[in-house]
Amino acid sequence: MQQLQRQGYLLALAAVIIWSGFILVSRMGGISELYSYDVIAIRYITCAFLVLPFWWFKYRFKLFQPKLIMLSIIGGFAYALFVFKGFELTPASQAAVILPGLMPVLIIVLSVFINKQSHPMTKWLGTAVITLGVGILFLQEFSSQGQLSLGHLTMAAAALCWALFTVLLNRWEISPWQATVSLSVITFLLYMPIYLVFLPKNVSMSLWQDILLQSVYQGVLAATIQLLLYTKAVQLIGAAGMGSMMAIVPILAGISALFFFDEPLKPALVVAMVLVSFGVWLANTTRSKVFSE
């Protein structure tokens, strides 16, 4: 049992590192010459062609179901438009607070309204701490500029899309494999015609290094391998254990961003990182663990 738990935490740590790297690599794409629309196209071209052979030859199921299409619109199409526009406009250190911070808050709130799910007090305490942390970051932005930036708002919208996707995934009992394939293939089919005909593009061979980085990280690591690691870790250490490990993301990604992109370190950002990480941990820790002697 201890060996399996150790393996589960190692898998969880790998998933956390990939998720933290997703924030950094997405910001790299955001400040590169690629448009956010290009990064989305690269992501879904790669992951669609990666999972399509497995779906066709080995694990085939009825793909174009109304529920899977709806999930792909919310968790694939809309989420990608918001999150990658956010990475164009928002420093990675702030994105590391907003995105993994608001996601669990909105998941808990939406699960109450949509799934009529009840939660222990520790989850609500964690939600309050996360909200305080994100609120401090937003307040600092509002005080300095007189308004919230478009980047912050698009990040918040992306978190809402992913939270709604997660809650509906649970409500409709969609398997991880169905979710992975539908998000990859259906989003690709929905997005690419719009991208090719209507959206601005800036893809050229001179940007091959940026394209390769986004293709490998977004399409292979973030969209595929991370999900497999995540689901396996949940099987071995439980959702609460995995959720507690996710508390590392804001600090790991946030501190890394300060060094990678030379972003300014402000007191409000430090406080927000600590509060959000503690809140995520608290929201995913059972009451007995928190109050044990």
N, C-alpha and C positions, 0 to 999 in steps of 0.2 A: 504493500500500500504506500509506504514512504517513497519507494522508488517511482511509483506512478505519479505521486504528488510532485516529486522533484522534477520529473519529466514535464508535468503540466505547467509548472512555474517557469521552466526553461522555454517552453513553447509560448507561454504568455509574454515572457520578456522579449522574445523574438518579434512577436506581434506588436508589442509596444514600441520597439525600436523602429520597425517599418512604419508604423503610424506616425511616429515623431519625424521620421525622415520624409514622409509624405508632405508634411507641412513645409519642410525646408525645400524640397524639390519643387513643390508647387509654387512657392515664392520665387525660386529661380526661374521657373517658366513665366511667372508674372512680370518679372523685371527684365526678361530677355526680349528679343525682337519679335518673338512669337506672340500672337494675340491669344487671349483666353479661349477664343473659339477654336484656334488651332490646337491648343493643348487638349481640349475636350475631344476633338476629332482623333488626335493621336492616341489618347487613352482608350477610346472605344473601338477604334480600328484594331488595335493590338489585342485587347482582351477578347473581342468578339471572335477574331480568327484563332485565338488560343483555345477557347472553350468549345467552339463550334464542332471540331472533329470529335471531341469526347461526347458531346451531346448526340451527334448524328450516329456514331458507330457503337457507343457503349451504354450511355445512360439517357436514352431518348424518352421524352415525355411530351405531352401536348403543350406547345410553347405559347401559342396565341390565345391564352385564356384571358377573359376580361380582368380578373384580379391581377394576373401577372403584368398585363399591359398597364393597369393603373399604378402598380408598384414601380414599374420602370419609368413612367412619366414623373412620378414624385421623387423616387430615390435615385434615378439615373439622370433623366433629362433636366428637370428643374433644379435638382441639387447641384449638378455639374455647372449649369449656367451661373448660379449664384456663387458657388464656392470659388470657382476659378476667376470670376470677375473680382471677388473679394481679395484673392491673392495678388491681383494686379495693383490693388489700391491700399492694402493693409500690410504693415510690417509683420514679418513672420512671428516675432515675439508676442505681438498682440493677438494674432490669429491663434497662437498656441493657447491663449487663455479663453478666447471667445468660443471657438469651435468645440473643443472637447469639454468646455465648461457648460455651455448652453445645451448641448445635446442631452446629457442625462437629466437636466432640469425639465426640459420640454418633453422628454420621454415619460417621466414620472407624471407630469401634469396631464398629458394627452391620454395616458393609460387609464387615468381616473375617469375622464370624460367619455372616452371611446369604449374602453373595455370594462368599465365599472370596477376597476381593480383597486384594492386597498393596499396601503403601504405602511410599514412600521414607522415609529417616530424618528428613528435614525435616518431614514430616507428623507423625511421632511426637514430634519435638522441639516443634513447634508445639502439639500436643495437651497435652504436659506443661506448657508455659508457660501455656496457657489454663486448665488444671485448677488450677494454682497460683494464678492470679489469682482465679478463682471461689472457690477454697478459702479464700483470705484474706478475701474478703467474707463467706463463710459463717461463718468462725471469729470474725470481729468481731461478727456477729449473735449467735452462740451465746454468746460471752463476755459480751455486754451483757444478754441476755435469758434465758440458760440453756437455750435451745432454738432451733431454726430456725423461722422464722415460716411460717404456712400459705401466705402469698404466695410465699415462696421455693420451697417445695415444689411448688406448683402451676405456677410458672414452669419448674421443672426437669422436671415431668411434661409440660408443653407442648413443651419442647425435645425430649424423648424421642419424643413423638408425631410431631413434624415430621421428626425424623431417620429414624424408621421409615418414614414416608411417602416420604421422599426416596430411601431405599435400595430400597424396593419399586418405586418409580417407575422406577428404573434397571434393576432386575432384570427387570421385566415389560415394559420398553421401551414405556412409555406416552408418547405425544407431549405437548408442552406444551398444545396445544389441547384434547386429551382430558382432561388433568388439570384445566385451568381450568374446562371445562364441567361435568365430573363433580363437582368440589369445590363449584361454585356451585349447580347444580341438584339433585343428589342430596342434598347436605347440607341444602338448603332443604326438600326433601320429607321428609327424616328428622326435622329439627328442629322445623319449624313446628307439626305436630300436638301434639308433646309440650309445646312452649312455650305454645300456646293453651289447652291443657286442664289442664296440671299445674303449670307454673312461675309464680312470682310476677312481676307486671308493674307498671311505673310509667311508662307512656307516656301523655302528654297534650299538648294543643295548647300549654300553657304552656311546654313544654320544646322547642318547635319549633326553636330555634337549636341545641340539643344534638343533636336528631334529624337536622337538616340536615347538621351537621358530620360526624357519624358516617356518615351515608348517603353523602355525597360522598367522604369520605376512605377509609372502610373498603370500601365497595362498588365505587367507581369507581377510585380511585387505587391503594389497597393490593392489592385482590384482582384487578384487571384490568390496568391500565396498567403497574404495576410489573413484573408477570410478563412482559409483552410487551417492555419495556425490557431486562429481565434476560436473556431468551433471545436477543434480538438482539445484546446486548453480548457474550454468550458466543460467538456465531457469529463476531464480529469480532476479539475479543481473547483468546478462549479461556477455559476454566473457571478456570485459574490466575490470569489477569489479573483476571477478575471477582471471584474469591475474595480477591485482594489488595486490591481496592477496598473490599470489605466490611469490611476492618479499620478503616475510618474510622468505622463505625457506633457502636461503643461510646463513643468519645470525642465524636463529634459529637452523638449523642443524649444522652449522659450530661451533657456540659457545658450543652447547651441546657436540659435538665431542671432543672439547678441554678438557672438564671435564670427559667424559666417558672413553676416551682412553688416557688421559694425553698426548695429542699431543702438540708439541711445537708451541707457539704463535709467529709468525714472523711478522714484520711490513708489508711485501709484502702481507701476507695472510689477514691481517686486511683491508688493502686498497682494495684488490681484493673483499672481502666480501661486503664492503660498495658500491663499484662501481657497482658490479653485481646486488645487491639488488636494488639500485637506477635505474639502467638501465632497469631492468625488470619492475619496477613500471612505469618508463617513457614510455616504449614501449607499455604499456597497458593502458595508460591514454590519453584521448581525448585532442585535441589541446585546446579546450575551457576551460578545467579544468586547464591545465598547465598555460595558459596565462590570466586566469580570474583575475579581480582585487580583 
